[in-house]
Amino acid sequence: MAAIVTAVSSSGSHSFGKTTRLQVRLLAGLGVDGDAHLGTTVKHRSRVARDPSQPNLRQVHLIHDELLDELRAAGFAVFPGAIGENVTTRGIDLLGLPAGTLLRLGADAVVEVTGLRNPCVQLDRFQPRLMQAVLGRDGQGNLVRKAGIMGIVRAGGDVRPGDAIKIDIPPPPHRPLVPV
């Protein structure tokens, strides 16, 4: 199966979920046009409280639609944008990508993968036990964060559901994704 965008979402407020759109515009170096997390410096409130001058490595949040399928099968009422992502994908192992991977979304937009989303208690406020559902363990017992990945916009452009995703893996040595 080819990697595709299945939904795009944004919100101008710091609300938990985001509204699905017919398209979003990614702005180079800034993020999703009209989204509360747009900017060169960090916009997540907890991070702003610690140091508002930090670079914004979380301009775009991507989640794989396969996770939403898994959560729905476990009884959660989730849908694209519900847990805060801007771009919902299908057919790509987002969590297995190395840091620095370039995702070419549609005709023009390019997002550089910076790291993992670190799930927080807001997930449980949305639906009880959801935070635990997006955490797992690998074969060695290490914590696996399944709540998506974060990126920065390297090249702007419009992104729509149905757009193809092309993946450019950086040359080795690969850096594994860590929470950003």
C-alpha positions as CSV (number, residue, x, y, z in Angstrom):
1,M,0.0,0.0,0.0
2,A,1.3,3.5,-0.9
3,A,1.7,6.0,1.9
4,I,-1.1,8.6,1.8
5,V,-2.6,11.5,3.8
6,T,-6.0,10.4,5.1
7,A,-7.0,13.6,6.9
8,V,-5.7,17.0,7.8
9,S,-6.7,19.1,10.9
10,S,-5.9,22.3,12.6
11,S,-7.1,24.5,15.4
12,G,-6.4,28.2,16.2
13,S,-6.9,27.6,19.9
14,H,-5.0,25.4,22.4
15,S,-7.9,23.1,22.5
16,F,-7.1,19.3,22.7
17,G,-8.6,18.2,19.4
18,K,-8.4,19.8,16.0
19,T,-11.0,20.2,13.3
20,T,-10.6,18.2,10.1
21,R,-10.2,20.4,7.0
22,L,-10.4,19.9,3.3
23,Q,-6.8,21.1,3.2
24,V,-4.1,22.7,5.4
25,R,-1.3,25.0,4.3
26,L,2.1,24.3,5.7
27,L,4.4,27.3,6.0
28,A,8.1,26.8,5.8
29,G,9.8,27.2,9.2
30,L,6.5,27.9,11.0
31,G,4.0,25.0,10.8
32,V,0.3,24.8,9.9
33,D,-1.2,28.1,8.9
34,G,-3.9,29.1,11.4
35,D,-2.9,26.5,14.0
36,A,-2.2,27.4,17.6
37,H,1.3,25.7,17.4
38,L,2.4,27.9,14.4
39,G,5.8,29.5,15.0
40,T,9.6,29.3,15.2
41,T,9.6,29.0,19.0
42,V,7.8,26.5,21.1
43,K,4.0,26.9,21.5
44,H,3.0,24.1,23.8
45,R,2.1,25.7,27.1
46,S,4.1,23.5,29.4
47,R,7.2,24.1,27.3
48,V,6.6,27.8,27.0
49,A,6.4,28.0,30.8
50,R,9.9,26.3,31.1
51,D,11.6,28.3,28.3
52,P,9.7,30.3,25.6
53,S,12.8,30.7,23.5
54,Q,13.1,27.0,22.7
55,P,12.9,26.2,19.0
56,N,9.6,24.7,17.9
57,L,10.4,21.1,17.0
58,R,6.6,20.4,17.1
59,Q,5.3,22.5,14.3
60,V,3.4,19.5,12.7
61,H,2.0,16.5,14.6
62,L,1.4,13.3,12.5
63,I,-0.4,10.2,13.6
64,H,-0.9,6.9,11.6
65,D,-4.5,6.0,10.9
66,E,-3.6,2.5,11.9
67,L,-3.3,3.6,15.5
68,L,-6.8,5.1,15.3
69,D,-8.0,1.7,14.0
70,E,-6.4,0.0,16.9
71,L,-7.9,2.4,19.5
72,R,-11.4,2.1,18.0
73,A,-11.1,-1.7,18.1
74,A,-10.2,-1.3,21.9
75,G,-13.4,0.7,22.4
76,F,-12.2,4.3,22.1
77,A,-14.2,6.9,20.2
78,V,-11.4,8.4,18.2
79,F,-11.3,10.0,14.7
80,P,-8.8,12.1,12.7
81,G,-7.9,15.3,14.6
82,A,-9.4,14.0,17.9
83,I,-6.1,13.6,19.7
84,G,-4.5,16.7,18.3
85,E,-2.7,15.7,15.1
86,N,-2.5,17.9,12.1
87,V,-1.8,15.1,9.5
88,T,-3.3,11.6,9.7
89,T,-1.4,9.1,7.5
90,R,-1.9,5.5,6.3
91,G,0.6,3.0,4.9
92,I,3.7,4.4,6.6
93,D,5.4,3.2,9.8
94,L,5.8,6.7,11.3
95,L,7.2,5.4,14.6
96,G,10.0,3.4,12.8
97,L,11.4,6.4,10.9
98,P,14.7,7.8,12.0
99,A,15.0,11.5,13.0
100,G,15.8,13.7,10.1
101,T,13.6,11.8,7.7
102,L,11.9,14.0,5.1
103,L,8.2,13.4,4.4
104,R,7.1,14.9,1.1
105,L,3.3,15.6,1.4
106,G,1.5,16.3,-1.8
107,A,3.0,18.3,-4.5
108,D,5.2,20.8,-2.5
109,A,5.2,20.4,1.3
110,V,8.2,18.8,3.1
111,V,8.2,18.0,6.8
112,E,11.4,16.9,8.6
113,V,10.7,14.4,11.4
114,T,12.1,15.7,14.7
115,G,10.9,13.1,17.2
116,L,8.1,11.4,19.0
117,R,5.0,12.9,20.7
118,N,5.2,12.3,24.4
119,P,1.7,11.3,25.5
120,C,0.3,13.3,28.4
121,V,-2.6,13.2,30.8
122,Q,-4.7,15.3,28.5
123,L,-5.4,12.0,26.7
124,D,-7.1,10.6,29.8
125,R,-9.1,13.8,30.2
126,F,-10.4,13.3,26.7
127,Q,-11.2,9.6,27.3
128,P,-10.3,7.6,30.4
129,R,-7.4,5.1,29.9
130,L,-6.5,6.5,26.5
131,M,-3.0,7.5,27.6
132,Q,-2.2,3.9,28.6
133,A,-3.6,2.7,25.3
134,V,-1.0,4.7,23.4
135,L,1.8,3.4,25.4
136,G,3.3,-0.1,25.0
137,R,6.5,-2.2,25.5
138,D,8.8,-3.6,23.0
139,G,10.4,-7.1,23.2
140,Q,13.1,-5.7,25.5
141,G,10.6,-4.1,27.8
142,N,11.3,-0.6,26.7
143,L,8.5,2.0,26.6
144,V,7.0,2.5,23.2
145,R,5.2,5.8,22.6
146,K,2.6,5.3,19.9
147,A,0.9,8.7,19.9
148,G,2.6,9.9,16.7
149,I,5.6,11.9,15.6
150,M,6.5,15.6,15.4
151,G,8.1,17.6,12.6
152,I,9.1,20.9,11.3
153,V,8.2,22.4,7.9
154,R,11.1,22.5,5.5
155,A,9.1,23.5,2.5
156,G,5.6,24.9,2.5
157,G,2.6,23.8,0.5
158,D,-1.0,22.7,0.6
159,V,-1.8,19.2,2.0
160,R,-5.1,17.4,1.4
161,P,-6.6,14.0,2.2
162,G,-5.6,11.6,-0.6
163,D,-2.2,13.2,-1.1
164,A,0.7,10.8,-1.6
165,I,3.6,10.8,0.9
166,K,7.1,10.2,-0.3
167,I,9.7,9.3,2.3
168,D,13.4,10.3,2.1
169,I,15.4,8.5,4.8
170,P,18.6,10.2,5.8
171,P,21.9,8.5,5.2
172,P,23.3,6.3,8.1
173,P,24.0,6.4,10.9
174,H,20.3,6.8,11.8
175,R,19.2,8.6,14.9
176,P,16.2,6.9,16.6
177,L,13.2,9.0,17.5
178,V,13.0,10.3,21.0
179,P,10.3,12.5,22.6
180,V,10.5,16.2,21.6
